[in-house]
Amino acid sequence: MKSFRDKRRDNRPHPSAKGAADVSRPRPGQAPARLEAPPRERHEAKTESRSEPNSAPRILARREGALPAEHLPVILEVAPNADYALLDSGTGQKLEQYGPYRIVRPEGQAIWQKALPAKEWERADAVFTGDTDEEGIGRWRFPKLPLGETWPMKHDGIDYLGRFTSFRHVGVFPEQASHWDHMAGLIAAAKRPVKVLNLFGYTGLASLVAARAGAEVTHVDASKKAIGWARENQEMAGLGSKPIRWIVDDAVKFAEREERRGSRYDIILFDPPAYGRGPKGEVWQLFEDLPDLTDLCRAILTPKPLAVVLTAYSIRASFFAIHALMRDTFAGMGGKIESGELIIREKSAGRALSTSLFSRWVAE
């Protein structure tokens, strides 16, 4: 299905939808950003062919074999650091530091009171208002000086662009850093070539982390605009020579074709939407369709895989639900299922802001 990453988090359009941000808008005094890098012999973004005939529907059956070991609950925490910090939160908002900028955005789970005084919040450089239908950065207010759409950021030494989007997000989800660090460690420890598949890959930070660690990466997202952002981040990070395939495609259909082709991966990341529509009107419902996608991910693993990581946002469920699904799906493969929540630790009062549920299978 299409990557509705942003829509599922705040019910606003995905970057590819009508009314989304114009990513070519330059910062003041700067030439327009070039989203598509010059054609290369390898690694150029491409749209997967859809002319291949459909196969018979996959039939799910409960897997045989011993269930993997389990470890839960696991709470993966991102603490304040030089690149990003959750400074404070409360009354439905959060105050964050992204590189040089203080940013205020809505946060429905922050039902407590703010810990910092009002003067600290008033020092914000950007505030998401969402009170207009204007495209791009028109949904943001800049109390100090007008800011351009993008600004330079870093994650663990990887340069990328933060971006003020019309759907409140800024081009990165810092809570995912726990998964990125874990993945990089697995790649380094493997001491062999590793292939990574990043489904619903968005702006590519996970793909860049994997490539820097030495993996060959396939990054899939249905949004051409998101792929453009990811390619831009690759160039900014100085990782243009790394083996990353940028694929504009429906994630499920891509995985189905990979199964038929015999393509296999050592690590798979997938972060599917709660609800979405595909390019041909297909309807995605997470509770109905996630079992098949999870089974597909198992089907396209190498004989000696390393990990499969599932993240779920904005769903009315406990992590126990996706834990049980992952444990059943990976029956007979050994290893361990770890499940829990991703949280960001607040700097002001030390409160934990939960952002998502996760479950991951890890080989042993």
PyMOL commands that set and color helices and strands:
alter all, ss='L'
color gray80, all
select helices_A, chain A and resi 5-10+118-121+136-139+174-190+205-212+224-236+251-261+286-299+319-329
alter helices_A, ss='H'
color red, helices_A
select strands_A, chain A and resi 46-47+69-78+84-90+93-98+101-106+126-128+140-141+150-155+158-163+195-199+216-221+244-248+267-270+275-277+283-285+307-312+336-345+352-362
alter strands_A, ss='S'
color yellow, strands_A
deselect
rebuild
show_as cartoon
